[in-house]
Amino acid sequence: MSTFDDGKDAEALRTIGEVSEGLGIKPHVLRYWEQQFSMLKPLKRSGGRRYYRPEDVELVEKIDRLVNSEGYTLKGAHAAIRAGKGETDSDQAAPTNQPAPGVTHAELNLALDDGPTVAEILPELKAIRARLAAIIEA
């Protein structure tokens, strides 16, 4: 979980602005994710002001990682979280040679215009995606 440099206790409630600034996610995206992910329910006080609990912040981090780092769609991220796959990489078992979500084994073995198979170029594509993500974050 992220540590906030705001002087508050780690268990303190945080406003949508504090979460937005701390995680680098725009407030309108957080509000949209609340609509898309039924399990994301920050406390709402009078006037509709949102207060995120630490578990809400942790869930936002999982959603952000799945969608923006691992390439899941919102629907796919929702399914992954429901299935318990939204854990951090250190919490997961060693990666297997399984196809990416939504890709069948048959598609992995499909030759692209008599060239390499999808399975052969997939690691290279993932490496390119990782490099692009690092450039964007810089």
C-alpha positions as CSV (number, residue, x, y, z in Angstrom):
1,M,0.0,0.0,0.0
2,S,1.2,3.5,-0.7
3,T,2.4,5.7,2.1
4,F,1.1,9.2,2.1
5,D,3.4,12.0,3.0
6,D,0.7,14.1,4.6
7,G,1.4,13.6,8.3
8,K,-1.8,11.6,8.9
9,D,-1.8,8.2,10.5
10,A,-1.7,5.3,8.0
11,E,-5.2,4.3,9.2
12,A,-6.7,7.8,8.7
13,L,-9.5,8.6,6.3
14,R,-8.5,10.5,3.2
15,T,-10.4,12.8,0.9
16,I,-10.7,12.1,-2.8
17,G,-8.2,15.0,-3.3
18,E,-5.7,13.4,-1.0
19,V,-6.0,10.0,-2.7
20,S,-5.9,11.6,-6.1
21,E,-2.7,13.5,-5.3
22,G,-1.1,10.6,-3.4
23,L,-1.7,8.0,-6.1
24,G,-1.6,10.3,-9.2
25,I,-5.1,9.5,-10.3
26,K,-7.5,12.2,-11.3
27,P,-10.6,12.7,-9.1
28,H,-13.0,12.1,-12.0
29,V,-11.3,8.7,-12.7
30,L,-11.8,7.7,-9.0
31,R,-15.5,8.7,-9.2
32,Y,-15.9,6.7,-12.4
33,W,-14.2,3.7,-10.9
34,E,-16.7,3.9,-8.0
35,Q,-19.5,3.4,-10.5
36,Q,-17.7,0.5,-12.3
37,F,-16.4,-1.4,-9.2
38,S,-19.2,-2.1,-6.8
39,M,-16.7,-3.1,-4.1
40,L,-15.2,0.4,-4.1
41,K,-17.4,2.3,-1.7
42,P,-15.7,5.2,0.2
43,L,-17.6,6.7,3.0
44,K,-19.8,9.6,2.0
45,R,-20.6,12.3,4.5
46,S,-23.1,15.2,4.3
47,G,-22.7,17.1,1.0
48,G,-21.5,14.0,-0.7
49,R,-17.9,14.4,0.5
50,R,-15.9,11.2,0.0
51,Y,-13.6,9.7,2.6
52,Y,-11.4,6.8,1.6
53,R,-10.5,4.1,4.2
54,P,-7.1,2.4,3.9
55,E,-8.8,-0.6,2.3
56,D,-10.4,1.6,-0.3
57,V,-7.0,3.1,-1.1
58,E,-5.6,-0.4,-1.5
59,L,-8.4,-1.4,-3.8
60,V,-7.8,1.8,-5.9
61,E,-4.1,0.9,-6.2
62,K,-5.0,-2.7,-7.4
63,I,-7.4,-1.3,-10.0
64,D,-4.8,1.2,-11.2
65,R,-2.1,-1.4,-11.4
66,L,-4.4,-3.9,-13.3
67,V,-5.7,-1.3,-15.7
68,N,-2.8,1.0,-16.3
69,S,0.2,-1.3,-15.8
70,E,-1.0,-4.8,-16.7
71,G,-3.4,-3.8,-19.5
72,Y,-6.7,-5.1,-18.2
73,T,-9.9,-3.6,-19.3
74,L,-12.2,-2.3,-16.5
75,K,-14.3,-5.4,-16.9
76,G,-11.3,-7.7,-16.8
77,A,-9.9,-5.9,-13.8
78,H,-13.2,-6.3,-12.0
79,A,-13.2,-10.1,-12.8
80,A,-9.6,-10.4,-11.7
81,I,-10.2,-8.7,-8.4
82,R,-13.3,-10.8,-7.8
83,A,-11.2,-13.9,-8.5
84,G,-8.5,-12.8,-6.1
85,K,-6.0,-12.1,-8.9
86,G,-5.6,-8.4,-7.9
87,E,-2.9,-9.2,-5.5
88,T,0.6,-7.6,-5.9
89,D,3.2,-9.5,-7.8
90,S,5.0,-10.4,-4.6
91,D,1.8,-12.1,-3.4
92,Q,1.3,-14.2,-6.5
93,A,3.0,-17.4,-7.4
94,A,5.7,-17.5,-10.0
95,P,4.3,-16.6,-13.4
96,T,3.3,-19.5,-15.6
97,N,3.3,-19.8,-19.3
98,Q,-0.4,-19.1,-19.5
99,P,-1.9,-17.0,-22.2
100,A,-2.8,-13.4,-21.4
101,P,-6.4,-12.8,-20.3
102,G,-8.8,-13.3,-23.3
103,V,-6.1,-15.1,-25.4
104,T,-6.7,-18.8,-26.1
105,H,-3.9,-21.4,-26.6
106,A,-5.0,-21.7,-30.2
107,E,-4.5,-18.0,-30.8
108,L,-1.0,-18.2,-29.2
109,N,0.0,-20.8,-31.7
110,L,-1.5,-18.9,-34.7
111,A,1.2,-17.9,-37.2
112,L,1.1,-14.3,-38.3
113,D,1.3,-14.2,-42.1
114,D,3.6,-17.3,-42.2
115,G,5.9,-15.6,-39.6
116,P,6.4,-16.2,-35.9
117,T,3.5,-17.3,-33.7
118,V,1.9,-15.0,-31.2
119,A,3.5,-17.0,-28.4
120,E,6.9,-16.3,-29.9
121,I,6.5,-12.5,-30.1
122,L,4.4,-12.0,-26.9
123,P,7.4,-11.7,-24.6
124,E,8.9,-9.0,-26.8
125,L,5.6,-7.1,-26.9
126,K,5.4,-7.3,-23.1
127,A,9.0,-5.9,-22.9
128,I,8.1,-3.1,-25.2
129,R,5.0,-2.3,-23.1
130,A,7.1,-2.2,-19.9
131,R,9.6,0.2,-21.6
132,L,6.8,2.5,-22.7
133,A,5.3,2.5,-19.2
134,A,8.7,3.4,-17.8
135,I,9.1,6.3,-20.3
136,I,5.6,7.6,-19.5
137,E,6.2,7.5,-15.8
138,A,9.5,9.4,-16.2
